Amino acid sequence: MIAPMAVNDQTVTPVSFAGQISHAAATAARYLLGAVLIAMVLLNVVNAVGRYAFGAVLIGADEVLVFGMVWMVMLGMLLVTAEGRHIALDLLPARVGPRTRLLLSLIAHAVMTLACAYAAVQSFFFVQRIAALGQTSMALGLPMVIPHAALVVGFGGTAVIALTLAIGDLARLPAAHSPKDRD
């Protein structure tokens, strides 16, 4: 564990190099997802203007928007999981001591690991079947493996992140007890 140090009357915990890299990657991913979302909105506007003003549509624009949104959601899920920002009810964790709160977090991360790993494996088998069939999208002829692979990446990555968080919870569990703990 990295010990906090006092700097200018403030306690600062030094961030590890891996933590800095992780933070930089998450920030870059967030900006990239934001840029993709803006591009998708612009594509939608151009398509709508073309359709209603000129009677012309961009072939495949709807497919690109749907596939892009699927990828954005699944990649965003990785960021949300890593940062612990899933929508949650914290009524119980807010009313218990640190050890119980950590146990609840460990259970939640373990359940998330199992559920996402199961979903990733099932998605992988589905992607294999789609690839074997050679299925393509209707408008653009894109291989359907591309949008469906987002599920494998999203659920698989989330399972790995949740497992890492569960291991971290488990490692912190012995130190989580305090004399004032209400457990």
For each residue, the residues with C-beta under 8 A, 3 or more apart:
1:
2: 13 14 16
3: 13
4: 11 12 13
5: 11 12 13 14
6: 9 10 11 12
7: 10 11 12
8:
9: 6
10: 6 7
11: 4 5 6 7
12: 4 5 6 7
13: 2 3 4 5
14: 2 5
15: 19 20 23
16: 2 19 20
17: 20 21
18: 21 22
19: 15 16 22 23
20: 15 16 17 23 24
21: 17 18 24 25
22: 18 19 25 26 82
23: 15 19 20 26 27
24: 20 21 27 28
25: 21 22 28 29
26: 22 23 29 30 79 82 83
27: 23 24 30 31
28: 24 25 31 32
29: 25 26 32 33 75 78 79
30: 26 27 33 34 79
31: 27 28 34 35
32: 28 29 35 36
33: 29 30 36 37 72 75 76 79
34: 30 31 37 38
35: 31 32 38 39
36: 32 33 39 40 68 71 72
37: 33 34 40 41 72
38: 34 35 41 42
39: 35 36 42 43
40: 36 37 43 44 64 65 68 69 72
41: 37 38 44 45
42: 38 39 45 46
43: 39 40 46 47 58 61 64 65
44: 40 41 47 48 61 65
45: 41 42 48 49
46: 42 43 49 50 58 61
47: 43 44 50 51 57 58 61 62
48: 44 45 51 52
49: 45 46 52 53 54
50: 46 47 53 54 56 57 58
51: 47 48 54 55 56 57
52: 48 49
53: 49 50
54: 49 50 51
55: 51
56: 50 51
57: 47 50 51 61
58: 43 46 47 50 61
59: 139 140
60: 63 64 137 139 140
61: 43 44 46 47 57 58 64 65
62: 47 65 66 139
63: 60 66 67 137 138 139 140 142
64: 40 43 60 61 67 68 140
65: 40 43 44 61 62 68 69
66: 62 63 69 70 147
67: 63 64 70 71 137 142 146 147 150
68: 36 40 64 65 71 72
69: 40 65 66 72 73
70: 66 67 73 74 147 150 151
71: 36 67 68 74 75 147 150
72: 33 36 37 40 68 69 75 76
73: 69 70 76 77 150 154
74: 70 71 77 78 150 151 153 154 155
75: 29 33 71 72 78 79 150 153 154
76: 33 72 73 79 80
77: 73 74 80 81 154 157 158
78: 29 74 75 81 82 154 157 158 161
79: 26 29 30 33 75 76 82 83
80: 76 77 83 85 86
81: 77 78 84 86 112 158 161 162 165
82: 22 26 78 79 161
83: 26 79 80
84: 81 165
85: 80
86: 80 81
87:
88: 108
89: 92
90: 93 94
91: 94 95
92: 89 95 96 104
93: 90 96 100 101 104 105
94: 90 91
95: 91 92
96: 92 93 100 101 104 182 183
97: 100 101 178 180 181 182 183
98: 101 102 176 177 178 181
99: 102 103 173 176 177 178 181 183
100: 93 96 97 103 104 181 182 183
101: 93 96 97 98 104 105 176
102: 98 99 105 106 169 172 173 176
103: 99 100 106 107 173
104: 92 93 96 100 101 107 108
105: 93 101 102 108 109 165 169
106: 102 103 109 110 166 169 170 173
107: 103 104 110 111
108: 88 104 105 111 112
109: 105 106 112 113 162 163 165 166 169
110: 106 107 113 114 162 166
111: 107 108 114 115
112: 81 108 109 115 116 158 159 162
113: 109 110 116 117 159 162 163 166
114: 110 111 117 118 159
115: 111 112 118 119
116: 112 113 119 120 155 156 158 159 162
117: 113 114 120 121 155 156 159
118: 114 115 121 122
119: 115 116 122 123 151 155
120: 116 117 123 124 151 152 155 156 159
121: 117 118 124 125
122: 118 119 125 126
123: 119 120 126 127 148 151 152 155
124: 120 121 127 128 152 156
125: 121 122 128 129
126: 122 123 129 130 148 151
127: 123 124 130 131 145 148 149 151 152
128: 124 125 131 132
129: 125 126 132 133
130: 126 127 133 135 144 145 148
131: 127 128 134 143 145
132: 128 129
133: 129 130
134: 131 143
135: 130 143 144
136: 140 141 142 143 144
137: 60 63 67 140 141 142 144 147
138: 63
139: 59 60 62 63
140: 59 60 63 64 136 137
141: 136 137
142: 63 67 136 137 146 147
143: 131 134 135 136 146
144: 130 135 136 137 147 148
145: 127 130 131 148 149
146: 67 142 143 149 150
147: 66 67 70 71 137 142 144 150
148: 123 126 127 130 144 145 151 152
149: 127 145 146 152 153
150: 67 70 71 73 74 75 146 147 153 154
151: 70 74 119 120 123 126 127 148 154 155
152: 120 123 124 127 148 149 155 156
153: 74 75 149 150 156 157
154: 73 74 75 77 78 150 151 157 158
155: 74 116 117 119 120 123 151 152 158 159
156: 116 117 120 124 152 153 159 160
157: 77 78 153 154 160 161
158: 77 78 81 112 116 154 155 161 162
159: 112 113 114 116 117 120 155 156 162 163
160: 156 157 163 164
161: 78 81 82 157 158 164 165
162: 81 109 110 112 113 116 158 159 165 166
163: 109 113 159 160 166 167
164: 160 161 167 168
165: 81 84 105 109 161 162 168 169
166: 106 109 110 113 162 163 169 170
167: 163 164 170 171
168: 164 165 171 172
169: 102 105 106 109 165 166 172 173
170: 106 166 167 173
171: 167 168
172: 102 168 169 175 176
173: 99 102 103 106 169 170 176
174: 177
175: 172
176: 98 99 101 102 172 173 181
177: 98 99 174 181 183
178: 97 98 99 181
179:
180: 97
181: 97 98 99 100 176 177 178
182: 96 97 100
183: 96 97 99 100 177
